[in-house]
């Protein structure tokens, strides 16, 4: 998954470097506020791609005594930083630049270059979007797009998708702003397009921040997944009831889960051990992202030579 995510990021960085340089050059030639905002947008996206690569690298460090479950959440932290940068630098600066241009509009010079750059930018951004979409579809394993997007816990892929989608929408807004500004002789419309681009980026950033926040503070598996785990456990004849199913994502494809079981009265320890092993195998087979599974017996099984088993038993799978 890391290799697939990196491919999408490399594609986005390559496109944004070329696009940002061209946009800034043409913005200086034509004086277009919308084109300057688009240049800022592409520059921020380039830097964001680098930060996501840093996050991937740091998240792959092995577990330590201080971080016994590994460093998977590093990726969530860096995706939060990326979202904040999109909001502050991308959205904020574009909004400010647009307001300034509305307050002091300047006639656009030679707008033809803007259309050339916007067309090339749309081509590169579209290619980057298709690469990210392809990687996302591979990771989603054929699930419907919107459901897979809502359930995805890999911020590298959905962040690139969001950035590229915002970039393509921003290019359309910039093109309209430039066209109507020049056609109607109203330079303020170019600034208005910059304001819209800023609001668009801020909206995307808020969605990414919300997703990163949930993962950082301990988002767990979906309720239907927890219900499925309970159902698998209840298939064992020796299990009387299933208590809580506690879980938390500790990486894009790694979940920690704790399942509380109540065994029927008189269940032998050997029978309980077999039931636990069967539950582990079924859960891990159906939900491969659950890498660490701990099963706790609240109502402990008994046998003739292990009375201490009444205190409970925990079995862990790493």
DAPEMO-V482894 format. One record per residue. RES is the residue in one small letter. OMEGA is omega as a letter, one per 30 degrees, with the letter a starting at -180 (999 if undefined). Layout:
RES,OMEGA
RES,OMEGA
This chain:
x,a
x,a
x,l
x,l
x,l
x,l
x,l
x,a
x,l
x,l
x,a
x,a
x,a
x,l
x,a
x,l
x,a
x,a
x,a
x,a
x,a
x,a
x,a
x,l
x,a
x,l
x,l
x,a
x,a
x,a
x,a
x,l
x,l
x,l
x,l
x,l
x,l
x,l
x,l
x,l
x,a
x,l
x,l
x,l
x,l
x,l
x,l
x,l
x,l
x,l
x,l
x,l
x,l
x,l
x,l
x,a
x,a
x,a
x,a
x,l
x,a
x,l
x,l
x,l
x,l
x,l
x,a
x,l
x,l
x,a
x,a
x,a
x,l
x,a
x,l
x,l
x,a
x,l
x,l
x,l
x,l
x,a
x,l
x,l
x,l
x,a
x,a
x,a
x,a
x,a
x,a
x,a
x,l
x,l
x,a
x,l
x,l
x,l
x,l
x,a
x,l
x,a
x,a
x,a
x,l
x,l
x,a
x,l
x,l
x,a
x,a
x,l
x,a
x,a
x,l
x,a
x,l
x,l
x,l
x,l
x,l
x,l
x,a
x,l
x,l
x,l
x,l
x,l
x,a
x,l
x,l
x,l
x,l
x,l
x,l
x,a
x,l
x,a
x,a
x,l
x,l
x,l
x,l
x,a
x,a
x,l
x,l
x,l
x,l
x,a
x,a
x,l
x,l
x,a
x,a
x,a
x,a
x,l
x,l
x,l
x,a
x,l
x,a
x,l
x,l
x,l
x,a
x,l
x,l
x,l
x,l
x,l
x,l
x,l
x,l
x,l
x,l
x,a
x,a
x,l
x,a
x,a
x,a
x,a
x,a
x,a
x,a
x,l
x,l
x,l
x,l
x,l
x,l
x,l
x,l
x,l
x,l
x,l
x,l
x,l
x,l
x,l
x,l
x,a
x,l
x,l
x,l
x,l
x,l
x,l
x,a
x,l
x,a
x,a
x,a
x,a
x,l
x,l
x,a
x,a
x,a
x,a
x,a
x,l
x,l
x,l
x,l
x,l
x,l
x,a
x,l
x,a
x,a
x,l
x,l
x,a
x,a
x,a
x,l
x,a
x,l
x,l
x,a
x,l
x,a
x,a
x,l
x,l
x,l
x,l
x,a
x,a
x,a
x,a
x,l
x,a
x,l
x,a
x,a
x,a
x,l
x,l
x,l
x,a
x,l
x,l
x,l
x,a
x,l
x,l
x,l
x,l
x,l
x,l
x,l
x,l
x,l
x,l
x,l
x,a
x,a
x,a
x,a
x,l
x,a
x,a
x,a
x,l
x,l
x,a
x,a
x,a
x,l
x,a
x,a
x,l
x,l
x,l
x,a
x,l
x,a
x,l
x,a
x,a
x,a
x,a
x,a
x,l
x,l
x,a
x,l
x,a
x,l
x,l
x,a
x,l
x,a
x,999
